[in-house]
Amino acid sequence: MQVNDRIQIMPKDSKEAPRSPCVISNVLDIFGDRWTLLVIRDLFFFGKHEYKEFLNSPESIATNILSQRLKRLKSAGIINEISHPSNRTRKLYYLTQSGKDLLPILLEMVRWGGLHLPPSEMMKPLYKRVSEAPESLMTEILHQLTDWEKRNLETGVS
């Protein structure tokens, strides 16, 4: 499903009415294509924070699509960006609290995929962790994100 990039995503505290009365429809306005969730996956599970790192993912996202998805996620308050400390023309992307709240959904998608899709060598360790100890995995991932934020957000670069 391809989401129209011209749809204006409204933050929760926006005074404007949502496009639809259905929350599922409005969530799909943000996450209704594979590229958006793959960017979020890379932030959660693979420690990617730079544009070029997202481009190097095995799914080979096109540069224009990546740029659009990063803008959409930022305007929806799912991610934010700061200037890279060593090169101010580059950006570092990170999950906001709203983005971090997606972790249980992604872990459930991993669990479902491990049960119902052909096995993936790359994902086997994650399938195992999700099935054996999902709570400790969630804690570990959130701890890693917090550590990254302490190293990068507290430097005052924005």
C-alpha positions in Angstrom: 0.0 0.0 0.0 1.5 3.3 -1.0 0.5 6.4 1.1 0.1 9.7 -0.6 3.1 11.8 0.5 0.9 15.0 0.3 -1.2 13.9 3.2 -0.6 16.2 6.1 0.1 14.3 9.3 -1.4 16.0 12.3 0.3 15.7 15.7 -2.0 14.6 18.5 -2.2 18.1 20.0 -3.1 19.6 16.6 -6.3 21.7 16.4 -7.0 20.5 12.9 -9.4 17.6 12.4 -7.9 14.2 11.3 -8.5 13.2 7.7 -10.6 10.2 8.8 -12.7 9.3 11.9 -11.0 5.9 11.9 -7.8 5.7 13.9 -6.5 2.8 11.8 -6.8 4.9 8.7 -5.0 7.8 10.3 -2.2 5.5 11.6 -1.9 4.1 8.0 -1.4 7.6 6.8 1.9 7.5 8.6 2.9 3.9 8.5 1.1 2.5 5.4 4.1 1.6 3.3 7.0 -0.8 3.9 9.7 1.9 3.8 8.5 3.8 6.8 8.5 0.8 9.1 11.9 -0.3 7.7 13.4 3.1 8.7 12.0 2.6 12.2 13.3 -1.0 12.2 16.8 0.2 11.4 16.6 2.7 14.3 15.4 0.1 16.8 17.3 -3.0 15.8 20.3 -2.1 13.8 21.5 1.2 15.4 21.3 3.2 12.3 21.0 7.0 12.7 22.4 8.5 9.5 20.9 8.9 6.0 23.7 6.9 4.4 23.2 4.1 6.9 19.5 3.8 6.0 20.5 3.7 2.3 22.8 0.7 2.9 19.9 -1.4 4.3 19.5 -4.7 2.3 16.1 -3.5 0.8 17.8 -0.8 -1.2 15.5 2.2 -0.6 15.7 4.9 -3.2 17.1 8.3 -2.1 13.9 10.2 -2.9 11.8 7.7 -1.0 14.1 7.8 2.0 14.1 11.6 2.1 10.2 11.6 1.9 9.8 9.0 4.7 12.2 10.8 7.0 10.3 14.1 6.5 7.0 12.3 7.1 8.2 10.6 10.3 9.7 13.9 11.5 6.5 15.9 10.8 4.5 13.2 12.6 6.7 13.5 15.7 8.0 9.9 15.4 11.6 10.8 14.8 13.7 13.9 15.2 17.1 15.0 14.0 20.2 16.8 15.1 23.2 18.0 13.3 26.0 15.4 13.2 28.7 16.5 15.7 31.6 16.0 13.2 29.9 17.4 10.1 27.0 19.9 10.5 25.8 19.3 7.0 24.8 15.8 8.0 22.0 14.8 10.3 21.5 12.1 12.9 18.0 10.8 13.3 16.5 9.3 16.5 13.2 8.1 17.8 11.1 10.4 19.9 9.0 9.0 22.8 6.2 8.6 20.3 8.5 6.5 18.1 9.8 4.4 21.0 6.2 3.6 21.8 6.2 1.6 18.5 8.6 -1.0 19.9 5.9 -3.5 21.1 4.3 -3.3 17.7 7.5 -4.1 15.9 8.4 -6.9 18.3 5.0 -8.4 17.7 5.5 -8.2 14.0 8.8 -10.0 14.4 7.1 -12.7 16.6 4.4 -13.1 14.0 6.9 -13.3 11.2 8.9 -15.9 13.0 5.8 -18.1 13.3 4.3 -17.6 9.9 6.9 -16.6 7.3 9.8 -18.6 5.9 12.9 -18.4 8.1 15.3 -15.6 7.6 18.9 -16.2 8.7 19.4 -12.5 9.4 16.4 -12.4 11.7 16.8 -15.8 13.5 18.6 -14.3 16.6 15.8 -11.7 16.9 13.1 -14.3 16.5 14.7 -16.3 19.3 14.9 -13.4 21.7 11.3 -12.3 21.0 10.0 -15.7 21.6 12.1 -16.5 24.7 12.3 -13.1 26.5 10.4 -10.3 24.9 10.4 -8.0 28.0 14.2 -8.2 28.5 14.7 -7.6 24.8 12.5 -4.5 24.9 14.3 -3.2 28.0 17.7 -3.8 26.3 16.6 -2.0 23.1 15.3 1.0 25.0 18.4 1.1 27.1 20.6 1.2 24.0 18.5 4.0 22.6 18.8 5.9 25.8 22.6 5.4 25.8 22.8 6.7 22.2 20.7 9.8 23.2 23.0 10.5 26.2 26.0 10.4 24.0 24.5 12.5 21.1 21.7 14.7 22.4 23.5 16.0 25.4 26.3 17.5 23.4 24.2 20.5 22.6 24.3 20.0 18.8 21.0 20.7 17.2 
